[in-house]
Amino acid sequence: MARACLVLLDMRMPVMDGWGFARAAAERGFKVPLLVMTAAEKAKTWSDEIRADGFVAKPFDLVDLVSAVQRLAAAS
């Protein structure tokens, strides 16, 4: 099975929100960088709440997303 080098995480998802995902991942010992993607005005606050490694606020420029992904992937 391939190992994920990072997770792109939307905070508002229909079945499990970003907080629930982060909690479940931590409980299972899943250690992978989290990059939050959200349209919320509190993008940084929400990212900090789940101890994410970074965030991009929607709408975002593709260059900003790729840059954040590359930075986190290189650090993992």
Backbone hydrogen bonds in HBPLUS format (Angstrom, degrees):
<---DONOR---> <-ACCEPTOR-->    atom                        ^
c    i                          cat <-CA-CA->   ^        H-A-AA   ^      H-
h    n   atom  resd res      DA  || num        DHA   H-A  angle D-A-AA Bond
n    s   type  num  typ     dist DA aas  dist angle  dist       angle   num
A0007-VAL N   A0033-PRO O   2.89 MM  26  6.32 156.0  1.95 160.2 168.3     1
A0035-LEU N   A0007-VAL O   2.82 MM  28  6.04 167.8  1.83 175.0 172.3     2
A0009-LEU N   A0035-LEU O   2.82 MM  26  5.87 168.9  1.83 146.4 150.1     3
A0037-MET N   A0009-LEU O   2.80 MM  28  5.81 157.0  1.85 141.0 142.3     4
A0018-GLY N   A0011-MET O   2.95 MM   7  3.99 171.0  1.96 113.8 115.3     5
A0021-PHE N   A0017-ASP O   2.95 MM   4  6.25 158.9  1.99 155.8 162.5     6
A0022-ALA N   A0018-GLY O   2.95 MM   4  6.07 168.9  1.96 148.3 151.4     7
A0023-ARG N   A0019-TRP O   2.98 MM   4  6.13 158.0  2.03 146.1 152.5     8
A0024-ALA N   A0020-GLY O   2.90 MM   4  6.05 165.9  1.92 149.9 153.9     9
A0025-ALA N   A0021-PHE O   2.82 MM   4  5.99 161.9  1.86 156.8 162.1    10
A0026-ALA N   A0022-ALA O   3.00 MM   4  6.13 160.9  2.04 144.8 149.9    11
A0027-GLU N   A0023-ARG O   2.94 MM   4  6.16 160.3  1.98 151.5 157.1    12
A0028-ARG N   A0024-ALA O   3.13 MM   4  6.30 140.1  2.30 141.1 150.6    13
A0030-PHE N   A0025-ALA O   2.85 MM   5  4.98 156.4  1.91 159.2 152.4    14
A0029-GLY N   A0026-ALA O   3.02 MM   3  5.02 160.0  2.06 105.1 111.1    15
A0053-ASP N   A0034-LEU O   2.89 MM  19  5.37 140.4  2.04 136.9 149.4    16
A0036-VAL N   A0054-GLY O   2.98 MM  18  6.29 160.2  2.02 145.7 139.6    17
A0056-VAL N   A0036-VAL O   2.81 MM  20  6.30 147.7  1.91 160.7 171.5    18
A0038-THR N   A0056-VAL O   3.34 MM  18  6.88 153.5  2.42 155.2 162.8    19
A0058-LYS N   A0038-THR O   2.73 MM  20  5.48 168.0  1.74 129.7 133.0    20
A0046-TRP N   A0042-LYS O   2.85 MM   4  6.04 170.5  1.85 167.2 169.3    21
A0047-SER N   A0043-ALA O   2.93 MM   4  6.06 155.9  1.99 145.9 153.3    22
A0048-ASP N   A0044-LYS O   2.84 MM   4  6.06 159.6  1.89 152.1 157.4    23
A0049-GLU N   A0045-THR O   2.88 MM   4  6.13 152.3  1.95 148.8 156.9    24
A0050-ILE N   A0046-TRP O   3.34 MM   4  6.65 144.7  2.48 145.2 151.4    25
A0052-ALA N   A0047-SER O   2.92 MM   5  5.14 166.5  1.94 156.7 153.9    26
A0051-ARG N   A0048-ASP O   3.01 MM   3  4.81 157.4  2.06 102.9 109.6    27
A0064-ASP N   A0061-ASP O   2.92 MM   3  5.30 123.6  2.24 108.2 122.1    28
A0065-LEU N   A0061-ASP O   3.16 MM   4  6.59 154.2  2.23 152.2 159.8    29
A0066-VAL N   A0062-LEU O   2.92 MM   4  6.15 173.1  1.93 159.6 160.8    30
A0067-SER N   A0063-VAL O   2.96 MM   4  6.01 155.9  2.02 142.6 149.9    31
A0068-ALA N   A0064-ASP O   2.99 MM   4  6.17 158.8  2.04 145.2 150.4    32
A0069-VAL N   A0065-LEU O   2.93 MM   4  6.17 163.0  1.96 155.9 160.7    33
A0070-GLN N   A0066-VAL O   2.89 MM   4  6.04 166.1  1.91 152.0 155.9    34
A0071-ARG N   A0067-SER O   2.98 MM   4  6.14 157.1  2.03 146.9 153.2    35
A0072-LEU N   A0068-ALA O   3.04 MM   4  6.24 166.6  2.06 151.5 154.4    36
A0073-ALA N   A0069-VAL O   2.85 MM   4  5.93 160.8  1.89 153.8 160.0    37
A0074-ALA N   A0070-GLN O   3.01 MM   4  6.00 154.3  2.07 142.5 148.8    38
A0075-ALA N   A0071-ARG O   3.21 MM   4  6.38 138.1  2.40 135.3 146.0    39
A0076-SER N   A0072-LEU O   3.14 MM   4  6.32 124.4  2.46 140.6 153.5    40
A0076-SER N   A0073-ALA O   3.34 MM   3  5.31 145.2  2.47  94.8 104.2    41
